[in-house]
Amino acid sequence: MIGLSFVLSGMLAAAMPFLLAALGELVAERAGVLNLGIEGMMALGAVTGFVIIFHGFGHATGFLGAGLAGAALSLLFAWLALSLRANQVAAGLAIGIFGQGLSALFGKSYESMTVAGLPKLQLPLLADLPVVGGMFTQDIVVWLGIAATLAIWAVLRMTKLGLIIRAVGENPTAARALGYPVIAVRYCAVMFGGLMAGLAGAYAATVYTPLWADGMIAGRGWIALALVVFGTWMVGRLFFGAILFGAVSLAQLAAQANGVNLNSQLLASLPYIVTIVVLGLISSNKKLLKRNGVASLGVPFDP
């Protein structure tokens, strides 16, 4: 029987594409920019990382290239949304479609090809625990992702940089009056979001499922966007939300493997059903959204 131990051992890896992309989007939204192009940035990062690793340049180089590809695409979005002050929703959607188109173009000749994944690293003693021990045997990207979560939480909560980012998102006019370069801060936040989306795509295509298939991001970027709202723009809640979605995505695989008599398409849609239900519940709590939301999110700033 494939059950609890399977879900627990794999949920961190399954959560990593969601988590990395959502962390980047959280920083961008904290700075007041809504980037709906995450799906396309993940797709471009995925194909870039896969192609680099496929040709023997190693995972470090592949992830670097994927991050730079995501950041470059986010820079195009930032130019439209921040310099030209285009509608952020329309610009994000356009960039997302553009990124998915580029990934399909560049990945066409690599369809169904595979690369080697990453080895697992164990935490001594903890990895030997029954049932839950698999949680402590993960690849290095998972451990770095957890470290990045802690680092982003600390920066946003405890540093001057985090204060500037939050000030720019809450009241850009007041932030500018205090001497903070609002547009530059937003550019950097958006590029960081694109970088993280590229890394998330590379992980999905070269580690979690180390093969290339067109459309393999399969809505993960949209779930990452939803996770930011799910976490009410707080890092800790976002992290646990990503773990939840990772567990749900594995639970449907475990159910199929154990012969649960449900339609396979219905089981595969479980993460998206959970997304809709959770967003509906959170959106109904206006006080929570108002308390933790970003006041100037999606509002163009004209200096």
C-alpha positions as a printed Julia matrix, in Angstrom:
303×3 Matrix{Float64}:
   0.0    0.0     0.0
   1.24   3.47   -0.89
   0.08   5.8     1.84
   1.17   8.16    4.56
   4.91   7.54    4.4
   4.87   8.14    0.62
   3.07  11.47    1.02
   5.24  12.63    3.92
   8.51  11.72    2.21
   7.61  13.42   -1.06
   5.54  16.45   -0.08
   8.5   18.8     0.42
   9.83  18.07   -3.07
   6.33  18.32   -4.54
   5.86  21.67   -2.78
   9.14  23.18   -3.97
   7.99  24.52   -7.39
   4.99  26.15   -5.67
   7.09  27.49   -2.79
   9.95  29.01   -4.79
   7.64  30.77   -7.24
   5.31  31.96   -4.47
   8.18  33.38   -2.39
   9.32  35.46   -5.34
   5.79  36.66   -6.06
   5.33  37.52   -2.38
   8.29  39.9    -2.49
   6.98  41.5    -5.71
   3.49  41.94   -4.25
   4.89  43.29   -0.99
   6.45  46.0    -3.17
   3.06  46.71   -4.72
   3.38  44.88   -8.06
   0.99  42.15   -9.18
   2.77  39.84  -11.62
   0.41  37.39  -13.32
   3.13  36.17  -15.67
   4.62  33.68  -13.18
   3.43  30.67  -15.18
   5.31  31.82  -18.28
   8.45  32.65  -16.29
   8.38  29.19  -14.73
   7.96  27.6   -18.15
  10.86  29.58  -19.64
  13.04  28.76  -16.62
  12.09  25.09  -16.94
  13.15  24.76  -20.57
  16.29  26.86  -20.06
  17.45  24.78  -17.12
  16.61  21.53  -18.88
  18.48  22.41  -22.08
  21.59  23.53  -20.17
  21.68  20.4   -18.01
  20.86  18.13  -20.96
  23.98  19.39  -22.74
  26.15  18.49  -19.77
  26.74  21.81  -18.03
  25.53  20.64  -14.61
  22.67  21.53  -12.32
  24.32  24.62  -10.84
  24.74  26.17  -14.29
  21.27  25.03  -15.32
  19.63  26.65  -12.31
  21.64  29.82  -12.82
  20.53  30.02  -16.45
  16.93  29.3   -15.5
  16.94  32.02  -12.87
  18.43  34.54  -15.3
  15.84  33.6   -17.95
  13.0   34.16  -15.49
  14.53  37.45  -14.36
  14.95  38.63  -17.97
  11.3   37.93  -18.74
  10.26  39.66  -15.54
  12.33  42.67  -16.58
  10.21  42.94  -19.73
   7.09  42.83  -17.57
   8.55  45.47  -15.24
   9.3   47.76  -18.17
   5.69  47.52  -19.34
   4.09  47.82  -15.9
   6.45  50.26  -14.18
   8.09  52.38  -16.86
   5.19  52.5   -19.33
   2.62  52.13  -16.51
   0.62  49.57  -18.49
  -2.18  47.72  -16.73
  -0.43  45.16  -14.55
  -3.04  42.45  -15.07
  -2.95  42.75  -18.87
   0.85  43.02  -18.98
   1.27  40.0   -16.71
  -1.08  37.85  -18.75
   0.67  38.86  -21.99
   4.12  38.08  -20.59
   2.89  34.77  -19.19
   1.56  33.67  -22.58
   4.76  34.88  -24.24
   6.89  32.83  -21.82
   4.86  29.68  -22.4
   5.18  30.17  -26.15
   8.95  30.56  -25.9
   9.21  27.42  -23.76
   7.24  25.41  -26.34
   9.46  26.74  -29.13
  12.8   26.1   -27.42
  11.73  22.74  -25.99
  10.23  21.24  -29.12
  13.33  19.25  -30.08
  13.8   17.99  -26.49
  10.32  16.47  -26.11
  10.34  13.36  -23.86
  14.1   13.54  -23.28
  15.44  13.07  -19.75
  18.27  14.3   -17.53
  19.78  12.97  -14.32
  18.21  14.26  -11.12
  19.97  15.3    -7.91
  21.11  12.95   -5.14
  19.3   12.94   -1.8
  20.88  14.33    1.35
  19.92  12.86    4.72
  19.75  14.5     8.1
  21.46  12.09   10.48
  19.24  10.25   12.98
  16.07  12.0    11.82
  16.14  10.17    8.47
  15.98   6.85   10.32
  12.69   7.6    12.07
   9.77   5.33   11.08
   7.05   6.76    8.79
   8.3   10.38    8.93
  11.97   9.63    8.25
  11.53  10.22    4.53
  10.84  13.9     5.21
  14.49  14.28    6.23
  15.91  12.74    3.05
  15.7   15.42    0.36
  17.77  16.9    -2.44
  19.82  20.02   -1.81
  17.33  22.34   -3.54
  14.68  21.44   -0.96
  17.03  22.31    1.89
  18.04  25.55    0.15
  14.35  26.34   -0.44
  13.64  26.01    3.28
  16.65  28.23    4.02
  15.4   30.79    1.47
  12.01  30.82    3.19
  13.63  31.66    6.52
  15.88  34.28    4.89
  13.0   36.06    3.12
  10.95  36.03    6.34
  13.88  37.58    8.24
  14.54  40.22    5.58
  10.91  41.33    5.36
  10.38  41.38    9.13
  13.72  42.41   10.62
  15.73  44.52    8.18
  15.66  48.01    6.74
  15.44  46.54    3.25
  12.26  44.72    4.23
  10.85  47.92    5.71
  11.56  49.78    2.45
   9.91  47.06    0.37
   6.8   47.11    2.56
   6.7   50.91    2.6
   6.87  51.05   -1.2
   3.99  48.59   -1.39
   1.81  50.28    1.2
   2.26  53.94    0.29
   4.65  54.67   -2.59
   4.0   58.41   -2.42
   5.08  58.6     1.21
   8.02  56.28    0.52
   9.21  58.58   -2.26
   8.84  61.61    0.02
  11.19  59.85    2.45
  13.75  59.49   -0.33
  13.22  55.87   -1.33
  13.49  55.1    -5.09
  10.07  53.54   -5.54
  10.41  52.46   -9.17
  13.9   51.02   -8.63
  12.73  49.05   -5.59
   9.79  47.68   -7.56
  12.03  46.74  -10.49
  14.31  44.79   -8.15
  11.36  43.09   -6.43
   9.84  42.04   -9.75
  13.16  40.73  -11.03
  13.63  38.75   -7.83
  10.18  37.27   -8.38
  11.12  36.3   -11.93
  14.4   34.8   -10.72
  12.58  32.62   -8.19
   9.99  31.59  -10.8
  12.78  30.52  -13.14
  14.36  28.45  -10.38
  10.99  26.9    -9.58
  10.53  25.9   -13.22
  14.03  24.44  -13.38
  13.36  22.34  -10.29
  10.13  20.99  -11.75
  11.79  20.03  -15.05
  15.21  18.8   -13.94
  14.82  17.43  -10.41
  11.23  16.69   -9.44
  10.34  15.28  -12.88
  13.65  15.2   -14.79
  12.27  15.14  -18.3
  10.96  17.68  -20.75
   7.34  17.75  -21.91
   5.5   20.71  -23.35
   3.13  22.21  -20.78
   4.75  20.4   -17.87
   4.39  23.43  -15.54
   0.66  22.64  -15.76
  -0.76  25.53  -13.77
   1.82  25.56  -10.98
   2.4   29.27  -11.55
  -1.27  30.01  -10.96
  -1.25  27.95   -7.77
   1.83  29.9    -6.65
  -0.09  33.13   -7.19
  -2.99  31.73   -5.19
  -0.61  30.69   -2.42
   0.37  34.31   -1.83
  -3.27  35.11   -1.11
  -3.68  31.83    0.77
  -0.81  32.91    3.03
  -2.3   36.43    3.33
   1.09  37.85    2.27
   2.87  36.21    5.22
   5.9   33.96    4.64
   5.09  31.37    7.3
   1.55  30.78    6.11
   2.73  30.66    2.51
   5.26  27.95    3.41
   2.69  25.75    5.11
   0.26  26.37    2.26
   2.87  25.14   -0.23
   3.41  22.01    1.88
  -0.35  21.45    1.92
  -0.59  21.67   -1.86
   2.42  19.4    -2.25
   0.77  16.83    0.02
  -2.52  17.08   -1.88
  -0.8   16.55   -5.24
   0.88  13.41   -3.87
  -2.27  12.2    -2.16
  -4.04  11.95   -5.5
  -1.14   9.86   -6.85
  -1.29   7.6    -3.8
  -5.04   7.22   -4.24
  -4.6    6.18   -7.88
  -1.83   3.71   -6.97
  -4.02   2.14   -4.29
  -6.89   1.65   -6.73
  -9.29   4.24   -5.35
 -12.38   4.0    -7.51
 -12.5    7.62   -8.64
 -12.04   9.17  -12.05
  -8.31   9.85  -12.64
  -9.04  13.3   -14.06
 -10.99  14.16  -10.91
  -8.11  13.03   -8.71
  -5.61  15.03  -10.8
  -7.73  18.15  -10.36
  -7.65  17.93   -6.54
  -4.93  20.6    -6.05
  -6.92  23.06   -8.16
 -10.17  22.25   -6.36
  -8.42  22.88   -3.05
  -7.1   26.17   -4.47
 -10.61  27.36   -5.37
 -12.09  26.33   -2.01
  -9.32  27.94    0.04
  -9.37  31.18   -1.95
 -13.13  31.36   -1.54
 -12.84  30.94    2.23
 -10.05  33.5     2.57
 -11.76  36.03    0.29
 -14.84  35.91    2.48
 -12.78  37.14    5.45
 -12.52  40.82    4.59
 -10.91  41.77    7.9
  -8.05  39.32    7.34
  -7.42  40.57    3.81
  -7.53  44.2     4.91
  -5.19  43.62    7.85
  -2.52  41.73    5.9
  -3.07  42.97    2.34
  -0.88  45.39    0.41
  -2.6   48.76    0.04
  -1.11  49.77   -3.32
  -1.01  46.32   -4.92
  -1.48  46.6    -8.67
  -1.8   50.4    -8.61
   0.58  52.15  -11.06
   2.84  54.77   -9.53
   3.63  57.94  -11.46
   6.59  59.77   -9.89
